[in-house]
């Protein structure tokens, strides 16, 4: 008996769904720039990175936090668990929730800064949003467009240089960089809140434009 394909298995690069996922990859770059550079070397979107960071912290490496990375992991898992109940694999509701969480996180940074317990609250909000999105995107099953990690995408790019998905893989990497660079610049100029506002706006725009 054959296994049914995921809903996005045959999605073309110019399809509205693929375009939405490219936009969300930019958002991921913004979010991880804020979380890693501005919130104590923690990843809100990349959980593999947090597992590694926890290892660094346990080994005594300076500048890394077990509490921060554990907070991100727990919030991310909660978001992923809630995704099926709240969005049922539908992208637009997930994006609406994600945008709202980014907006709240930005408001917290503008109102209270990013020191002490506030930092962990912002980490939790961002990781919750990314867990919700990751679970939803995973259910769509669009190849090479996970929106948050690039390891398998880059592996495919190197291992299958003539694949018809080569352009998609390159674009996935470029869109991530397109979020990381401005996000990093804003954080380094103490404007992390504006980076999160940009993430919220781009996520909301993606939700408005995508009709699926």
C-alpha positions as CSV (number, residue, x, y, z in Angstrom):
1,X,0.0,0.0,0.0
2,X,1.4,3.4,-1.0
3,X,2.0,6.2,1.5
4,X,0.0,9.4,0.7
5,X,2.1,12.4,-0.1
6,X,2.3,15.4,2.2
7,X,0.1,18.3,1.1
8,X,3.2,20.3,-0.1
9,X,5.2,17.5,-1.6
10,X,4.8,18.8,-5.2
11,X,4.9,22.5,-4.4
12,X,6.7,24.6,-7.0
13,X,9.0,27.4,-6.1
14,X,6.6,30.0,-7.4
15,X,3.6,28.6,-5.6
16,X,2.1,30.9,-3.0
17,X,2.9,28.3,-0.3
18,X,6.6,28.2,-1.2
19,X,6.7,32.0,-1.4
20,X,5.2,32.1,2.1
21,X,7.8,29.7,3.4
22,X,10.6,31.8,1.9
23,X,9.3,34.8,3.7
24,X,9.1,32.8,7.0
25,X,12.8,31.8,6.5
26,X,13.7,35.5,6.5
27,X,11.7,35.8,9.8
28,X,13.7,32.9,11.3
29,X,16.9,34.7,10.5
30,X,15.6,37.8,12.3
31,X,14.4,35.9,15.3
32,X,17.6,33.9,15.8
33,X,19.7,37.0,15.4
34,X,17.8,38.6,18.2
35,X,17.8,35.5,20.5
36,X,21.4,34.6,20.0
37,X,23.0,38.0,20.0
38,X,20.6,39.8,22.2
39,X,19.2,37.2,24.7
40,X,22.2,35.4,26.0
41,X,23.4,33.1,23.2
42,X,20.1,31.2,22.9
43,X,18.3,30.1,19.8
44,X,14.5,30.6,19.5
45,X,14.2,28.7,16.2
46,X,17.1,26.3,16.1
47,X,16.7,23.6,18.8
48,X,19.8,21.7,17.7
49,X,21.8,24.8,18.5
50,X,20.2,24.9,22.0
51,X,21.2,21.4,22.8
52,X,24.8,22.2,21.8
53,X,24.6,25.4,23.9
54,X,23.4,23.5,26.9
55,X,26.4,21.2,26.5
56,X,28.7,24.2,26.4
57,X,27.1,25.7,29.5
58,X,27.4,22.4,31.4
59,X,31.0,22.2,30.5
60,X,31.6,25.6,32.0
61,X,32.1,27.6,28.8
62,X,31.6,31.3,29.6
63,X,28.7,33.2,28.1
64,X,26.3,30.3,27.7
65,X,23.2,29.6,29.8
66,X,21.5,26.3,30.7
67,X,18.4,28.2,32.0
68,X,18.0,30.2,28.8
69,X,18.4,27.3,26.4
70,X,16.2,25.1,28.5
71,X,13.6,27.8,28.6
72,X,13.7,28.0,24.8
73,X,13.5,24.2,24.4
74,X,10.5,23.9,26.8
75,X,8.6,26.8,25.1
76,X,9.4,25.4,21.6
77,X,8.0,22.0,22.6
78,X,4.9,23.5,24.1
79,X,4.3,25.5,20.9
80,X,4.8,22.3,18.8
81,X,2.4,20.4,21.0
82,X,-0.2,23.2,20.7
83,X,0.1,23.5,16.9
84,X,-2.1,20.5,16.2
85,X,-4.8,21.6,18.6
86,X,-4.9,25.3,17.6
87,X,-4.1,25.3,13.8
88,X,-4.7,21.7,12.6
89,X,-1.9,22.1,10.0
90,X,-3.3,25.3,8.6
91,X,-0.7,27.9,7.9
92,X,-2.6,31.1,8.2
93,X,-3.9,30.6,11.8
94,X,-0.3,29.6,12.8
95,X,1.1,32.7,11.3
96,X,-1.5,34.9,13.0
97,X,-0.5,33.4,16.3
98,X,3.2,33.7,15.6
99,X,2.9,37.3,14.6
100,X,1.0,38.1,17.8
101,X,3.7,36.4,19.9
102,X,6.5,38.4,18.1
103,X,4.5,41.6,18.7
104,X,4.2,40.9,22.4
105,X,7.9,40.1,22.7
106,X,8.7,43.3,20.9
107,X,6.4,45.2,23.3
108,X,8.2,43.6,26.3
109,X,11.6,44.6,25.0
110,X,10.5,48.2,24.4
111,X,8.8,48.5,27.8
112,X,11.3,46.6,30.1
113,X,14.5,46.0,28.2
114,X,16.1,42.6,28.1
115,X,17.8,42.1,31.5
116,X,17.1,39.5,34.2
117,X,13.8,37.6,34.2
118,X,12.5,39.7,31.3
119,X,15.1,38.1,29.0
120,X,13.7,34.6,29.8
121,X,10.1,35.8,29.2
122,X,11.1,37.1,25.7
123,X,12.9,33.8,24.9
124,X,9.8,31.9,25.9
125,X,7.5,34.0,23.7
126,X,9.8,33.7,20.7
127,X,10.4,29.9,21.1
128,X,6.7,29.3,21.6
129,X,6.0,31.1,18.3
130,X,8.7,29.1,16.5
131,X,7.5,25.8,17.9
132,X,4.0,26.5,16.7
133,X,5.3,27.4,13.3
134,X,7.7,24.5,13.0
135,X,5.0,21.9,13.7
136,X,2.7,23.5,11.2
137,X,5.3,23.7,8.4
138,X,6.4,20.1,9.1
139,X,2.8,18.9,8.6
140,X,2.8,20.7,5.1
141,X,5.8,18.6,4.0
142,X,7.3,21.0,1.5
143,X,10.7,19.6,0.6
144,X,13.8,21.7,1.5
145,X,11.7,24.5,3.1
146,X,11.6,23.9,6.8
147,X,12.0,27.7,7.4
148,X,14.3,27.3,10.4
149,X,17.2,24.9,9.7
150,X,19.4,24.4,6.7
151,X,21.4,21.3,7.4
152,X,19.5,18.9,5.1
153,X,18.9,21.6,2.6
154,X,22.6,22.3,2.2
155,X,23.3,18.6,2.2
156,X,21.0,18.2,-0.7
157,X,22.6,21.1,-2.5
158,X,26.0,19.5,-2.3
159,X,25.0,15.9,-2.8
160,X,22.5,16.5,-5.7
161,X,24.0,19.5,-7.6
162,X,21.7,18.9,-10.6
163,X,18.5,18.4,-8.7
164,X,15.5,20.4,-9.9
165,X,15.3,21.7,-6.3
166,X,18.7,23.3,-6.5
167,X,17.4,26.8,-6.9
168,X,15.0,26.3,-3.9
169,X,17.9,25.2,-1.7
170,X,20.0,28.2,-2.7
171,X,17.1,30.5,-2.1
172,X,16.4,29.0,1.3
173,X,20.0,29.8,2.4
174,X,19.9,33.3,1.0
175,X,16.6,34.1,2.6
176,X,17.9,33.0,6.0
177,X,20.9,35.3,5.5
178,X,18.5,38.1,4.4
179,X,16.9,37.9,7.9
180,X,20.1,37.3,9.9
181,X,22.0,40.3,8.6
182,X,19.5,43.1,9.3
183,X,18.5,41.4,12.6
184,X,22.1,41.4,13.7
185,X,22.7,45.0,12.8
186,X,19.6,46.1,14.8
187,X,20.7,44.1,17.8
188,X,24.2,45.4,17.7
189,X,22.8,48.9,17.7
190,X,20.6,48.1,20.7
191,X,17.4,48.0,18.6
192,X,16.3,44.4,19.2
193,X,12.7,45.5,19.7
194,X,12.6,46.9,16.1
195,X,13.9,43.6,14.8
196,X,11.0,41.8,16.5
197,X,8.6,44.3,15.1
198,X,9.9,43.6,11.6
199,X,9.5,39.9,12.2
200,X,5.9,40.4,13.4
201,X,5.1,42.6,10.4
202,X,6.6,40.2,7.9
203,X,4.8,37.3,9.4
204,X,1.5,39.1,9.4
205,X,2.1,40.2,5.7
206,X,2.8,36.6,4.8
207,X,-0.4,35.5,6.5
208,X,-2.4,38.2,4.7
209,X,-1.0,37.3,1.3
210,X,-1.2,33.5,1.6
211,X,-4.7,32.2,1.2
212,X,-4.2,28.5,1.9
